[in-house]
Amino acid sequence: MDRIEPKLVTIFGGSGFVGTQIVQLLADKGHRIRVAVRRPDLAGHLKTLGMVGQILPIQANVRNQASIVRAVAKADIVINLAGIGYERGAQTFKAVHTEGAGLIAAAAKAAGAAALVHMSALGADQAAAVSAYASSKLEGEAAVLAAFPNAVIFRPSIMFGRDDSFFNLMGGLARLFPALPLIGGDTRFQPVYVGDVAQAFAKAAEGELKTGRIYELGGPIVETHRALLQRILREAGRKNSLLTLSPGFAKVLAAPLAILPFPPLLTADRVDLLGVDNVVSETAIKEKRTLAGIGIAPTSMDTILPTYMYRFRKHGQFDRDASLADPTSFKADPSHYEKVKI
């Protein structure tokens, strides 16, 4: 097999959950990597993922065009992972997901980059009518393709992995409170393993995928929101009840959280998102714009969740309950999930 010539890769937002995985994959392949982040002093851990000098965190802000231009200078490949889950000050959905994405795409084109890979979100097209987050993601896709027609765009579902935000958050809440809030219990999700998403990005970066396309990334199982919370409780060995909240009441609870000086657990926009299915479309399956369609076998939650969700059990890693040690011993309610072709 021919060895791929090492390239210079600029990754915006590369110090986060997904970015760390992508940085390691591309570093292993010999590429030189610039990790463009707002706080490079907090991204030093990435340097240990490659050889000396191979990975360089640099300062950049997707709201600052000059910093973007500097970050992509002479880059062969540009990857944009920059995103926010809530708005605060100048960090708005429009500024980051739409305008920032367009600026990066235009700068990458002007710099002569051969490839641009952009992170969007599964269901952005379906939820755009009710969610500012989804609407900004959808508009960002259009801005990217307008400036860089041969870009590759990925729409992943909620992701799981050791440092994920959803499963760890809910596991932590299960450890602290007797009940977990349930909003949109029948809404369907298709969680995808972060390692699979990183592989997809690496394939696109190295020119292995058809360009100018939007790919939808989901795992092998579709589950309702209710079933996902039940799965989390099983993995954590807990018997918390599920407290069903109406969207209206949930928004009332979310309002005061928006003014607190730390990341909100819930926002009104997230409440609206929880009412829209988040699954791979039949069109994407037919056109092979999925993980399986690009040659990646999706990893099951049953394989990965037990490797880190044990931390939320009563005795952590020392909890030797047989049913917890063997995730296959749990029998999920088949009415809440379905095997899917992807």
VEXPA-296175 format. One record per residue (C-alpha): residue number from 1; residue in one letter; chain; x negated, y negated, z. Coordinates in steps of 0.05 Angstrom, whole numbers, plus 5000, padded with zeros to 4 digits. Each point is the difference from the previous one (the first is absolute). Last residue first. Layout:
+-----+--------+--------+------+-------+------+
! num ! residu ! chaine ! east ! north !   up !
+-----+--------+--------+------+-------+------+
! NUM !      a !      A !    X !     Y !    Z !
...
+-----+--------+--------+------+-------+------+
***
This chain:
+-----+--------+--------+------+-------+------+
! num ! residu ! chaine ! east ! north !   up !
+-----+--------+--------+------+-------+------+
! 342 !      i !      A ! 5533 !  4953 ! 5159 !
! 341 !      k !      A ! 5053 !  5053 ! 5007 !
! 340 !      v !      A ! 5036 !  4993 ! 5066 !
! 339 !      k !      A ! 5013 !  5042 ! 5060 !
! 338 !      e !      A ! 5058 !  4972 ! 5039 !
! 337 !      y !      A ! 5010 !  4971 ! 5069 !
! 336 !      h !      A ! 5054 !  4983 ! 5051 !
! 335 !      s !      A ! 5051 !  5055 ! 4987 !
! 334 !      p !      A ! 4943 !  5051 ! 5005 !
! 333 !      d !      A ! 4996 !  4987 ! 5076 !
! 332 !      a !      A ! 4926 !  5009 ! 5014 !
! 331 !      k !      A ! 4976 !  5067 ! 5026 !
! 330 !      f !      A ! 4940 !  4992 ! 5045 !
! 329 !      s !      A ! 4954 !  5060 ! 5008 !
! 328 !      t !      A ! 4960 !  4978 ! 4939 !
! 327 !      p !      A ! 4970 !  4944 ! 5042 !
! 326 !      d !      A ! 4963 !  5051 ! 5042 !
! 325 !      a !      A ! 4964 !  4967 ! 5059 !
! 324 !      l !      A ! 5063 !  4964 ! 5020 !
! 323 !      s !      A ! 5042 !  5063 ! 5004 !
! 322 !      a !      A ! 4945 !  5035 ! 5038 !
! 321 !      d !      A ! 4996 !  4948 ! 5055 !
! 320 !      r !      A ! 4926 !  4988 ! 5012 !
! 319 !      d !      A ! 5002 !  4926 ! 5018 !
! 318 !      f !      A ! 4926 !  4986 ! 5011 !
! 317 !      q !      A ! 4994 !  4957 ! 4938 !
! 316 !      g !      A ! 5049 !  4950 ! 5029 !
! 315 !      h !      A ! 5030 !  5020 ! 5067 !
! 314 !      k !      A ! 5069 !  4969 ! 4991 !
! 313 !      r !      A ! 4995 !  5003 ! 4924 !
! 312 !      f !      A ! 4986 !  4935 ! 4963 !
! 311 !      r !      A ! 4928 !  5018 ! 4983 !
! 310 !      y !      A ! 5025 !  5064 ! 4967 !
! 309 !      m !      A ! 5021 !  4956 ! 4941 !
! 308 !      y !      A ! 4929 !  5003 ! 4972 !
! 307 !      t !      A ! 4987 !  5067 ! 4966 !
! 306 !      p !      A ! 5073 !  5022 ! 5008 !
! 305 !      l !      A ! 5021 !  4947 ! 4949 !
! 304 !      i !      A ! 4955 !  5025 ! 4944 !
! 303 !      t !      A ! 5023 !  5069 ! 4976 !
! 302 !      d !      A ! 5074 !  4996 ! 5017 !
! 301 !      m !      A ! 5001 !  4930 ! 4968 !
! 300 !      s !      A ! 4986 !  5035 ! 4934 !
! 299 !      t !      A ! 4945 !  4982 ! 4951 !
! 298 !      p !      A ! 5019 !  4983 ! 4928 !
! 297 !      a !      A ! 4962 !  5039 ! 4946 !
! 296 !      i !      A ! 4963 !  4948 ! 4958 !
! 295 !      g !      A ! 4997 !  5010 ! 4924 !
! 294 !      i !      A ! 5027 !  4934 ! 4974 !
! 293 !      g !      A ! 5072 !  5025 ! 4993 !
! 292 !      a !      A ! 4995 !  5035 ! 5068 !
! 291 !      l !      A ! 4987 !  4932 ! 5032 !
! 290 !      t !      A ! 5054 !  4966 ! 4960 !
! 289 !      r !      A ! 5007 !  4963 ! 4934 !
! 288 !      k !      A ! 5013 !  5065 ! 4963 !
! 287 !      e !      A ! 5053 !  4968 ! 4954 !
! 286 !      k !      A ! 5055 !  5046 ! 5025 !
! 285 !      i !      A ! 4979 !  4990 ! 5073 !
! 284 !      a !      A ! 4996 !  4925 ! 4992 !
! 283 !      t !      A ! 5070 !  5000 ! 4968 !
! 282 !      e !      A ! 5028 !  5042 ! 5057 !
! 281 !      s !      A ! 4978 !  4947 ! 5049 !
! 280 !      v !      A ! 4953 !  5013 ! 5058 !
! 279 !      v !      A ! 5033 !  4985 ! 5066 !
! 278 !      n !      A ! 5011 !  4941 ! 5047 !
! 277 !      d !      A ! 5076 !  4996 ! 5009 !
! 276 !      v !      A ! 5025 !  4931 ! 5021 !
! 275 !      g !      A ! 5029 !  4983 ! 5069 !
! 274 !      l !      A ! 4934 !  5000 ! 5036 !
! 273 !      l !      A ! 4977 !  4943 ! 4954 !
! 272 !      d !      A ! 5056 !  4956 ! 5028 !
! 271 !      v !      A ! 4976 !  5012 ! 5071 !
! 270 !      r !      A ! 4929 !  4986 ! 4977 !
! 269 !      d !      A ! 5021 !  4931 ! 4976 !
! 268 !      a !      A ! 5033 !  4985 ! 5067 !
! 267 !      t !      A ! 4934 !  5015 ! 5034 !
! 266 !      l !      A ! 4979 !  5055 ! 5047 !
! 265 !      l !      A ! 4939 !  5018 ! 5043 !
! 264 !      p !      A ! 4975 !  4929 ! 4992 !
! 263 !      p !      A ! 4925 !  4987 ! 4995 !
! 262 !      f !      A ! 4978 !  4957 ! 5059 !
! 261 !      p !      A ! 5012 !  4927 ! 5019 !
! 260 !      l !      A ! 5076 !  5007 ! 5010 !
! 259 !      i !      A ! 5045 !  4959 ! 4955 !
! 258 !      a !      A ! 5022 !  5057 ! 4954 !
! 257 !      l !      A ! 5017 !  5045 ! 5059 !
! 256 !      p !      A ! 5056 !  4954 ! 5021 !
! 255 !      a !      A ! 5039 !  5014 ! 4935 !
! 254 !      a !      A ! 4989 !  5076 ! 4996 !
! 253 !      l !      A ! 5052 !  5017 ! 5053 !
! 252 !      v !      A ! 5053 !  4960 ! 4962 !
! 251 !      k !      A ! 4977 !  5034 ! 4936 !
! 250 !      a !      A ! 5010 !  5069 ! 5032 !
! 249 !      f !      A ! 5070 !  4980 ! 5021 !
! 248 !      g !      A ! 5019 !  4984 ! 4928 !
! 247 !      p !      A ! 4966 !  5062 ! 4972 !
! 246 !      s !      A ! 5038 !  5045 ! 5049 !
! 245 !      l !      A ! 4957 !  5035 ! 5051 !
! 244 !      t !      A ! 5000 !  5075 ! 5014 !
! 243 !      l !      A ! 4961 !  5019 ! 5063 !
! 242 !      l !      A ! 4964 !  5066 ! 4989 !
! 241 !      s !      A ! 4989 !  5040 ! 5063 !
! 240 !      n !      A ! 4931 !  5017 ! 5026 !
! 239 !      k !      A ! 4984 !  5074 ! 5006 !
! 238 !      r !      A ! 4924 !  4999 ! 4993 !
! 237 !      g !      A ! 4948 !  5050 ! 4975 !
! 236 !      a !      A ! 4965 !  4945 ! 4960 !
! 235 !      e !      A ! 5004 !  5040 ! 4936 !
! 234 !      r !      A ! 5073 !  5016 ! 5014 !
! 233 !      l !      A ! 5015 !  4927 ! 5015 !
! 232 !      i !      A ! 4967 !  4978 ! 4935 !
! 231 !      r !      A ! 5041 !  5051 ! 4961 !
! 230 !      q !      A ! 5063 !  4974 ! 5032 !
! 229 !      l !      A ! 4980 !  4929 ! 4979 !
! 228 !      l !      A ! 4989 !  5025 ! 4929 !
! 227 !      a !      A ! 5067 !  5036 ! 4999 !
! 226 !      r !      A ! 5037 !  4937 ! 5019 !
! 225 !      h !      A ! 4965 !  4960 ! 4946 !
! 224 !      t !      A ! 5023 !  5052 ! 4950 !
! 223 !      e !      A ! 4949 !  5048 ! 4970 !
! 222 !      v !      A ! 4972 !  5011 ! 4930 !
! 221 !      i !      A ! 4944 !  5051 ! 4997 !
! 220 !      p !      A ! 4940 !  5010 ! 4954 !
! 219 !      g !      A ! 4970 !  4931 ! 5011 !
! 218 !      g !      A ! 5013 !  4937 ! 4961 !
! 217 !      l !      A ! 4961 !  4956 ! 4952 !
! 216 !      e !      A ! 5034 !  4961 ! 4944 !
! 215 !      y !      A ! 4955 !  4978 ! 4942 !
! 214 !      i !      A ! 5009 !  4935 ! 4962 !
! 213 !      r !      A ! 4966 !  4999 ! 4931 !
! 212 !      g !      A ! 4956 !  4953 ! 4960 !
! 211 !      t !      A ! 4945 !  5052 ! 5002 !
! 210 !      k !      A ! 5001 !  5075 ! 4989 !
! 209 !      l !      A ! 4959 !  5033 ! 5054 !
! 208 !      e !      A ! 4928 !  5025 ! 5004 !
! 207 !      g !      A ! 4966 !  4932 ! 4993 !
! 206 !      e !      A ! 4955 !  5004 ! 5061 !
! 205 !      a !      A ! 5042 !  4951 ! 5040 !
! 204 !      a !      A ! 5064 !  5038 ! 4983 !
! 203 !      k !      A ! 4971 !  5066 ! 5026 !
! 202 !      a !      A ! 4974 !  4966 ! 5063 !
! 201 !      f !      A ! 5068 !  4968 ! 5013 !
! 200 !      a !      A ! 5035 !  5067 ! 4994 !
! 199 !      q !      A ! 4949 !  5032 ! 5047 !
! 198 !      a !      A ! 5015 !  4945 ! 5051 !
! 197 !      v !      A ! 5074 !  5015 ! 4995 !
! 196 !      d !      A ! 4988 !  5073 ! 5012 !
! 195 !      g !      A ! 4957 !  4984 ! 5062 !
! 194 !      v !      A ! 5055 !  4954 ! 5026 !
! 193 !      y !      A ! 5050 !  5058 ! 5001 !
! 192 !      v !      A ! 5068 !  4982 ! 4973 !
! 191 !      p !      A ! 5066 !  4992 ! 5036 !
! 190 !      q !      A ! 5063 !  5009 ! 4956 !
! 189 !      f !      A ! 5055 !  4960 ! 5034 !
! 188 !      r !      A ! 5076 !  5006 ! 4999 !
! 187 !      t !      A ! 5048 !  4953 ! 5037 !
! 186 !      d !      A ! 5049 !  5040 ! 5041 !
! 185 !      g !      A ! 4979 !  4971 ! 5067 !
! 184 !      g !      A ! 5001 !  4928 ! 4976 !
! 183 !      i !      A ! 4975 !  4973 ! 5066 !
! 182 !      l !      A ! 4980 !  5046 ! 5057 !
! 181 !      p !      A ! 4969 !  4973 ! 5063 !
! 180 !      l !      A ! 4962 !  5052 ! 5041 !
! 179 !      a !      A ! 5023 !  5017 ! 5070 !
! 178 !      p !      A ! 4968 !  5015 ! 5067 !
! 177 !      f !      A ! 4945 !  4949 ! 4989 !
! 176 !      l !      A ! 4924 !  5000 ! 5007 !
! 175 !      r !      A ! 4976 !  5065 ! 4969 !
! 174 !      a !      A ! 5053 !  4997 ! 4946 !
! 173 !      l !      A ! 4978 !  4929 ! 4984 !
! 172 !      g !      A ! 4929 !  5024 ! 4989 !
! 171 !      g !      A ! 5023 !  5056 ! 4954 !
! 170 !      m !      A ! 5042 !  4949 ! 4962 !
! 169 !      l !      A ! 4939 !  4956 ! 4990 !
! 168 !      n !      A ! 4954 !  5057 ! 4982 !
! 167 !      f !      A ! 5049 !  5027 ! 4948 !
! 166 !      f !      A ! 5011 !  4932 ! 4968 !
! 165 !      s !      A ! 4933 !  4964 ! 5001 !
! 164 !      d !      A ! 4952 !  5053 ! 4975 !
! 163 !      d !      A ! 4932 !  5011 ! 5032 !
! 162 !      r !      A ! 4996 !  5076 ! 4997 !
! 161 !      g !      A ! 5040 !  5007 ! 4936 !
! 160 !      f !      A ! 5070 !  4987 ! 4975 !
! 159 !      m !      A ! 5023 !  4952 ! 4947 !
! 158 !      i !      A ! 5068 !  4968 ! 4987 !
! 157 !      s !      A ! 5014 !  5007 ! 4925 !
! 156 !      p !      A ! 4947 !  4981 ! 4950 !
! 155 !      r !      A ! 5011 !  4954 ! 4940 !
! 154 !      f !      A ! 4937 !  5000 ! 4959 !
! 153 !      i !      A ! 4984 !  4951 ! 4944 !
! 152 !      v !      A ! 4947 !  5011 ! 4945 !
! 151 !      a !      A ! 4979 !  4938 ! 4962 !
! 150 !      n !      A ! 4994 !  5000 ! 4925 !
! 149 !      p !      A ! 5044 !  4938 ! 4991 !
! 148 !      f !      A ! 4955 !  4957 ! 5046 !
! 147 !      a !      A ! 5031 !  4930 ! 5008 !
! 146 !      a !      A ! 5072 !  5018 ! 4985 !
! 145 !      l !      A ! 4992 !  5070 ! 5031 !
! 144 !      v !      A ! 4978 !  4970 ! 5065 !
! 143 !      a !      A ! 5054 !  4947 ! 5003 !
! 142 !      a !      A ! 5054 !  5051 ! 4985 !
! 141 !      e !      A ! 4975 !  5045 ! 5056 !
! 140 !      g !      A ! 4997 !  4941 ! 5047 !
! 139 !      e !      A ! 5073 !  4984 ! 4985 !
! 138 !      l !      A ! 5018 !  5071 ! 5022 !
! 137 !      k !      A ! 4959 !  4994 ! 5063 !
! 136 !      s !      A ! 5030 !  4931 ! 5016 !
! 135 !      s !      A ! 5071 !  5029 ! 4991 !
! 134 !      a !      A ! 4983 !  5059 ! 5045 !
! 133 !      y !      A ! 4976 !  4955 ! 5057 !
! 132 !      a !      A ! 5058 !  4951 ! 4990 !
! 131 !      s !      A ! 5049 !  5058 ! 5008 !
! 130 !      v !      A ! 5072 !  5006 ! 4976 !
! 129 !      a !      A ! 4997 !  4995 ! 4924 !
! 128 !      a !      A ! 4929 !  5025 ! 4996 !
! 127 !      a !      A ! 5018 !  5066 ! 5034 !
! 126 !      q !      A ! 5006 !  5044 ! 4938 !
! 125 !      d !      A ! 4942 !  4970 ! 4962 !
! 124 !      a !      A ! 4954 !  5001 ! 5060 !
! 123 !      g !      A ! 5021 !  5072 ! 5014 !
! 122 !      l !      A ! 4928 !  5025 ! 5007 !
! 121 !      a !      A ! 4952 !  4944 ! 5016 !
! 120 !      s !      A ! 4946 !  4963 ! 4961 !
! 119 !      m !      A ! 4925 !  5011 ! 5000 !
! 118 !      h !      A ! 4962 !  4977 ! 4938 !
! 117 !      v !      A ! 4944 !  5033 ! 4960 !
! 116 !      l !      A ! 4962 !  4957 ! 4951 !
! 115 !      a !      A ! 4950 !  5030 ! 4951 !
! 114 !      a !      A ! 4948 !  4977 ! 4950 !
! 113 !      a !      A ! 4985 !  4935 ! 5036 !
! 112 !      g !      A ! 4980 !  4944 ! 4953 !
! 111 !      a !      A ! 4997 !  4945 ! 5052 !
! 110 !      a !      A ! 5058 !  4964 ! 4967 !
! 109 !      k !      A ! 5043 !  5061 ! 5005 !
! 108 !      a !      A ! 4982 !  5012 ! 5073 !
! 107 !      a !      A ! 5014 !  4926 ! 5016 !
! 106 !      a !      A ! 5069 !  5004 ! 4967 !
! 105 !      a !      A ! 5018 !  5064 ! 5038 !
! 104 !      i !      A ! 4975 !  4972 ! 5066 !
! 103 !      l !      A ! 5040 !  4935 ! 4990 !
! 102 !      g !      A ! 5063 !  5039 ! 4982 !
! 101 !      a !      A ! 4995 !  5044 ! 5062 !
! 100 !      g !      A ! 4990 !  4938 ! 5043 !
!  99 !      e !      A ! 5061 !  4966 ! 4971 !
!  98 !      t !      A ! 5046 !  5061 ! 5008 !
!  97 !      h !      A ! 4981 !  5043 ! 5060 !
!  96 !      v !      A ! 4959 !  4950 ! 5040 !
!  95 !      a !      A ! 5033 !  4931 ! 4990 !
!  94 !      k !      A ! 5069 !  5027 ! 4986 !
!  93 !      f !      A ! 5000 !  5046 ! 5061 !
!  92 !      t !      A ! 4976 !  4943 ! 5044 !
!  91 !      q !      A ! 4934 !  4992 ! 5037 !
!  90 !      a !      A ! 5001 !  4925 ! 5006 !
!  89 !      g !      A ! 5034 !  5005 ! 5068 !
!  88 !      r !      A ! 5021 !  5071 ! 5017 !
!  87 !      e !      A ! 5037 !  5047 ! 4955 !
!  86 !      y !      A ! 5007 !  5075 ! 5013 !
!  85 !      g !      A ! 4973 !  5064 ! 4970 !
!  84 !      i !      A ! 4941 !  4969 ! 4964 !
!  83 !      g !      A ! 4962 !  5021 ! 4938 !
!  82 !      a !      A ! 4932 !  5001 ! 4967 !
!  81 !      l !      A ! 4984 !  5066 ! 4967 !
!  80 !      n !      A ! 4973 !  4971 ! 4935 !
!  79 !      i !      A ! 4947 !  5041 ! 4964 !
!  78 !      v !      A ! 4952 !  4970 ! 4950 !
!  77 !      i !      A ! 4952 !  5041 ! 4957 !
!  76 !      d !      A ! 4940 !  4978 ! 4959 !
!  75 !      a !      A ! 4985 !  4941 ! 5046 !
!  74 !      k !      A ! 4954 !  4945 ! 4971 !
!  73 !      a !      A ! 5034 !  4947 ! 5043 !
!  72 !      v !      A ! 5061 !  5030 ! 5035 !
!  71 !      a !      A ! 4987 !  4972 ! 5069 !
!  70 !      r !      A ! 4978 !  4931 ! 4976 !
!  69 !      v !      A ! 5063 !  4991 ! 4959 !
!  68 !      i !      A ! 5043 !  5022 ! 5059 !
!  67 !      s !      A ! 4965 !  4950 ! 5046 !
!  66 !      a !      A ! 5014 !  4944 ! 4951 !
!  65 !      q !      A ! 5073 !  5020 ! 4993 !
!  64 !      n !      A ! 5015 !  4995 ! 5074 !
!  63 !      r !      A ! 5066 !  5032 ! 5020 !
!  62 !      v !      A ! 4971 !  5070 ! 4990 !
!  61 !      n !      A ! 4947 !  4983 ! 5052 !
!  60 !      a !      A ! 4929 !  5022 ! 4992 !
!  59 !      q !      A ! 4940 !  5013 ! 5045 !
!  58 !      i !      A ! 4953 !  5057 ! 4982 !
!  57 !      p !      A ! 4991 !  5071 ! 5027 !
!  56 !      l !      A ! 4943 !  5035 ! 4964 !
!  55 !      i !      A ! 4997 !  5075 ! 4987 !
!  54 !      q !      A ! 4939 !  5029 ! 4966 !
!  53 !      g !      A ! 4948 !  4961 ! 5040 !
!  52 !      v !      A ! 4976 !  5061 ! 5039 !
!  51 !      m !      A ! 5038 !  5061 ! 4974 !
!  50 !      g !      A ! 5074 !  5008 ! 5010 !
!  49 !      l !      A ! 5055 !  5007 ! 5052 !
!  48 !      t !      A ! 4958 !  4967 ! 5054 !
!  47 !      k !      A ! 5011 !  4932 ! 4967 !
!  46 !      l !      A ! 5075 !  5006 ! 5011 !
!  45 !      h !      A ! 4993 !  4990 ! 5075 !
!  44 !      g !      A ! 4977 !  4929 ! 4987 !
!  43 !      a !      A ! 5070 !  4978 ! 4981 !
!  42 !      l !      A ! 5016 !  4954 ! 5059 !
!  41 !      d !      A ! 4945 !  4950 ! 4983 !
!  40 !      p !      A ! 5027 !  5001 ! 4928 !
!  39 !      r !      A ! 5062 !  4963 ! 5026 !
!  38 !      r !      A ! 5043 !  4977 ! 4941 !
!  37 !      v !      A ! 4983 !  5062 ! 4960 !
!  36 !      a !      A ! 4966 !  5018 ! 4934 !
!  35 !      v !      A ! 4965 !  5067 ! 5005 !
!  34 !      r !      A ! 4946 !  5000 ! 4947 !
!  33 !      i !      A ! 4981 !  5070 ! 4979 !
!  32 !      r !      A ! 4944 !  5031 ! 4962 !
!  31 !      h !      A ! 5022 !  5066 ! 4969 !
!  30 !      g !      A ! 4964 !  5066 ! 5014 !
!  29 !      k !      A ! 5058 !  5048 ! 4999 !
!  28 !      d !      A ! 4997 !  5007 ! 5075 !
!  27 !      a !      A ! 5008 !  4924 ! 5004 !
!  26 !      l !      A ! 5063 !  5005 ! 4958 !
!  25 !      l !      A ! 5032 !  5050 ! 5048 !
!  24 !      q !      A ! 4977 !  4963 ! 5062 !
!  23 !      v !      A ! 5026 !  4933 ! 4976 !
!  22 !      i !      A ! 5066 !  5031 ! 4981 !
!  21 !      q !      A ! 5011 !  5030 ! 5069 !
!  20 !      t !      A ! 4981 !  4935 ! 5035 !
!  19 !      g !      A ! 5047 !  4962 ! 4954 !
!  18 !      v !      A ! 5061 !  5041 ! 5017 !
!  17 !      f !      A ! 5000 !  4985 ! 5075 !
!  16 !      g !      A ! 4966 !  4932 ! 4996 !
!  15 !      s !      A ! 4931 !  4974 ! 4983 !
!  14 !      g !      A ! 5010 !  4997 ! 4925 !
!  13 !      g !      A ! 5048 !  4941 ! 4999 !
!  12 !      f !      A ! 4973 !  4979 ! 4932 !
!  11 !      i !      A ! 4954 !  5053 ! 4970 !
!  10 !      t !      A ! 4945 !  4978 ! 4953 !
!   9 !      v !      A ! 4966 !  5057 ! 4963 !
!   8 !      l !      A ! 4932 !  4998 ! 4966 !
!   7 !      k !      A ! 4991 !  5063 ! 4959 !
!   6 !      p !      A ! 4960 !  5065 ! 5005 !
!   5 !      e !      A ! 4997 !  5039 ! 4934 !
!   4 !      i !      A ! 5044 !  5062 ! 5005 !
!   3 !      r !      A ! 4960 !  5065 ! 4997 !
!   2 !      d !      A ! 5018 !  5045 ! 4943 !
!   1 !      m !      A ! 5028 !  5068 ! 5019 !
+-----+--------+--------+------+-------+------+
***
